[in-house]
Amino acid sequence: MIKMKHIFFAVILAVAMLSFQKDSGFLNNAFKAGDAKTIASYFQPKVEINIPGSEGLYSKNQAELMIKKFFENNPPQKYELLHNGSSNGGDNYVIGKYTSTNTIFRTFVLYHVENGKPVITEFRIEPFKE
C-alpha cells in the first residue's frame, strides 16, 4: 500500500513538472525571434519593466515599444531557458540567457496564470554575469 502511494505521488509530480515546463516555455520562441508583440500580448495592463535604459511601471503598449527597441538594438542570436519555478503565493518565474550579436543578457519574467493564460507582471533584461 505504501509503495502504491509513492508511485501515485511520483506520477502526480511528473505530470505537474511537465505541465509547468510546457507553461514556462511560452516565451522561448518570442525571445529567439525578438518578437516584442508576442511578449507584450502576455503583459497585464501595467507591467514592471527593467531593461537597459528603461525602468519603471509602464502600460502594456509603452512596454511593448521599449522591448521592441531593445530587440532592434540587440538582435537575437540565441535564447536559452536556464531555470523556472514558482513561489508559494502562486507566482511563477522564468530565467533565461539572451544572446544578441554583441552582448549576453539575463532575462527574468515573473507571471501568474489567469484563466489558463500566463499574465506577466514583471519583465527584466540585464547584463549577464557569470
N, C-alpha and C positions, 0 to 999 in steps of 0.2 A: 504494500500500500504506500509506504514512504517513497519507494522508488518511482511509483506512478506519479506521485506529487512532484518529484524532481523533474521528471520528463515533461509533465504538463507545464511547469514553470519555465523550463528551458525553451519549450515551443512558443509560449506566450512572449518571452523575452526576445527570441529570434524574430518573431513577426513584428514586434514593436520596433526593434532596431532596423529592420528592413524598411518598414513604413517611414521611420524618421529619416533614414538615409535618402529615400525617394523624395520626401518633403524638402529636405535641405538642399537638394540638387536643383531646385527651381531657378537658381541664378547662374549656374555654371555656363550655360550656352550664351547668356546675355553678357557675362564678363568676357568670355572668349571672343565674342563678336564686337565688343564695345558698344552694346545696344542700350543706350540710356532710356529709350522709350519703354522697353520691356521691364527694366529695373523699376522705373518710376510707376509702372502700372500696379506694382505691389505696395507703393507708399500709402500711408494713411494721409488724410488731408494736410496735416502739418507733421513734418518729419525732421528729426535732428540730423544735421549733416556736418561732417568734419572731413573735408578733403583739402589738399593743398590750395591755399588761397581763399577758402570759404569755411566758416564755422558758425553754426547757429541753428535756430529753428526756422524752417522755411516752408512755404506752401509746396504742394506736390509739383506744380508747374515750375516754380523757381528752382526747386531741387533738380528737376529733370534737365533744365538748361545748364545748371552748374556741372552736372555729371557728364552731359554731352560735351561741354567744353573741355572737361578733364580728359575724356577719351580722345578728343581731337588733338589735344596737346601731348597725349601719352597713348598712342595707338597700341592696341593689344598684340602681343606676340604669343602669350601663353597664360592660362589660368589654372591653378591647382587648388582643390579643396583640401585644406590642411586639417581642419578639425570642426566638429559641430557638437552641439549639446543643448541642454535645456536647464532651466532653473526650476526651483520648487514652485515659483509663482506662475509658471506656465509660459514664460518667455523662452524662445529658442534663439540660438545664435549659430552663425556660420563664420569661420575664419578661413581666409584663403590667401594665396600668393599670386599677385597680378604682375606679370612681367610685360613691360612696354618695350619699345625699341631702345630706350636708353636708361631706364630705371626699373627697380623692382619695388613693389608696394605690398603692404599687408592690408588685407581687406577685413572688415568686421561688419556684420549685418545682424542686427537684433530684430526679431519679429515674433509675432504670435499668430495663431491660426484663428480666423474668424469666419464662421460659416463655411468651413472647409478650405479656405483660401489663406495663404500667408499674407500678413499685413506687416510691412516694415515700419518700425518706429525709430530706428537709428541706423545710419549708414556712414561708415568711416573708411577712408583710404589714407594711409600714411606710409612714409618710407619704411621699407622692410629692414629690420635689424636682426641679425643672426644671433 
